[in-house]
Amino acid sequence: MHLLLHRQVTRPGYWVHTGMYRLLSHSSSAKVVKRDMAPFPQDAPTVEGPAEFSRAGIGGFFQQKPVLKNPFLGDALLQGYLRRHLPSEAVYSDLLVFGERLVYEVDGWGRECETTPPKLVTYDPWGCRVDRIVTSPAWQRMKDLSAQEGLVAIGYERTYGEWSRVYQMCKLYLFSPSSGLYTCPLAMTDGAAKVIQALGVSGPTQEAFSRLTSRNPEDFWTSGQWMTERKGGSDVGSGTETVALPQSDGTYRLSGFKWFTSATDADMTLTLGRVADRDGRTTPGSRGLSLFYAAVRDEDGMVQGIEVQRLKDKLGTRQMPTAELLLDGLTDADCLNHECTGRGVACIANMLTLTRIHNSVSAVSGMRRVLQLARDYATRRSAFGKPLKDHPLHMQTLTRMEVETRGAFLLVMDVCRLIGREETGHASQLDTHLLRLLTPVAKLYTGKQAIAVISEGLESFGGQGYIEDTGLPAMLRDAQVLSIWEGTTNVLSLDVLRCISVSQSYFLPSLSVAVRSVDSALCGLREFLQEAVLKPPGYLELAARDLAYSLARIYIGALLIDHASWEGASQSDAYAALRWCEQELCPVLSNAATGCYNTETLPQDAALVYEASARQ
Ligand code: MFK
């Protein structure tokens, strides 16, 4: 110590470092990185050396980073779920190998997509307008990989019958956190394929369908979904201004302005517009909307009849180009609902369903990834004398995250199961209703959960969770979009309300087998609905979000109990169900009891929100 102090005085930077290096090298809990430095000789004279070549004294302890391991092997619930429902050796080994590929290859590309975001090149060096979106090589590799791995194709090949969607979505669930947001174009591609298939694959969409569902990278296409205009993000029916002029060859020429177009480097798009009559008049509202298909690139990959106005400067999802597009007479657009003009929203609804399911898959996969990293880190990081994993409070936090994630996973997989049944003709009427109801429930609930769980996950890394180049902050930024795009929480809550009012009776009895807490929550929900219909108009709208949350919690509770009752279930499955049911499962009932949804308080709500500006 004496020697150390002496050296600190004589050569601060160099000797402090060396001394610390020696001390820490005896510590068992700390990781000491042996840096590439000359050993300090015991009896070295304290003569001045060439200072400009000495190392900075930054200490010898370096925290080990969390290590990503095969996400398939590290996911007990995913494996249990597949063992129970899809016990296929081929599926198991595909996911196992894919999991390895994600760790050793793809995850690095995902990071590259984040650090090399897309750029818009508007003009070439000679002044010609080109509107080229330049993406990173990693983004392009993601496209090839998506085709090779069948990330869209699996859903259409249907090798596993009604379980094919579950298989596809499990693979996407593994892929999503490493994908550099390539899951976004895949969501829309899948949605477009489903829309085309539902409307009948023929004429110009024949080639599109086979490309969207191809496993050959040379042929594979992605699709955009251009719905959002400046007036209509949620209110598509009245906000869409795009006009479609019929052409003599039966196609349409589109003019309008699309305000958010994600993955704008796509090869084709589905979009909405209003067909103009001979006098240029269009029908307002939802009834005036038609659905169009257009291939948007020529043989050289250049857009035609489109000006890319600018790329969006976004909070997250920076890996992916999102653009404002001026449709400046986009030609050769085909109307997909020729026979029934004005059915645009209904025709694109299949795409909404699919992208909302993809959104839910991405949400639950983000939760799972942050947990996998956090639990690994808890074995590597020590504080207050022991690894984080040995601190009860830390483990309680991880347990709560785990329970949330398990519940979300089962909810999302149940929706995938239902869509698989519907697509293969196995769905009962109840299944079809449940699919319609649970798609928005899963989307709205998991979108919000993902933000909360990932935020909590970042905290479990302490300050490192806030450091950009760990890759962790991007997870939170990217999660924030999950509750916004493809329908915000409130828009989807109102959608849930629409589904319930259509067929209120189908949902409730089906869950009556659940355990006591689920059962009593279910009774509470029934009681609430019975009373709510007698309330003044507007009451149910104010309750819509809590109602959707109650449905999600009760249904997830039933799924967790169901999974825990399976003969192959683990003790943790049962424990997860118990923990889930500890929370309030029917918040809409308790909030109703406190008068939360009384419409008389609306003026006071407004007064409260606007108080500051009213005083100005
Ligand atoms: C990582 C993965 C992420 C994927 C990201 C992709 C990035 C894309 C970026 C975007 O976010 S694009 C913008 C997304 N925009 C929305 O999601 C719109 C949100 N608004 C709604 O969902 C509104 O509820 C809706 C636009 C659908 C309301 O429009 P309308 O015209 O008022 O519809 P209406 O009258 O309720 O329904 C018209 C028809 O469509 C009805 O059919 P019928 O006439 O036969 O009865 C409805 O039943 C049907 N419909 C509406 N919503 C449906 C649906 N059918 C099935 N599912 C639905 N969700």
Boltz pocket constraint, residues with backbone or C-beta under 6 A from the ligand:
constraints:
  - pocket:
      binder: B
      contacts: [[A, 183], [A, 184], [A, 187], [A, 188], [A, 225], [A, 227], [A, 228], [A, 233], [A, 234], [A, 235], [A, 236], [A, 237], [A, 260], [A, 262], [A, 286], [A, 345], [A, 346], [A, 347], [A, 349], [A, 350], [A, 352], [A, 353], [A, 355], [A, 358], [A, 359], [A, 362], [A, 484], [A, 485], [A, 486], [A, 487], [A, 488], [A, 491], [A, 495]]
      max_distance: 6.0
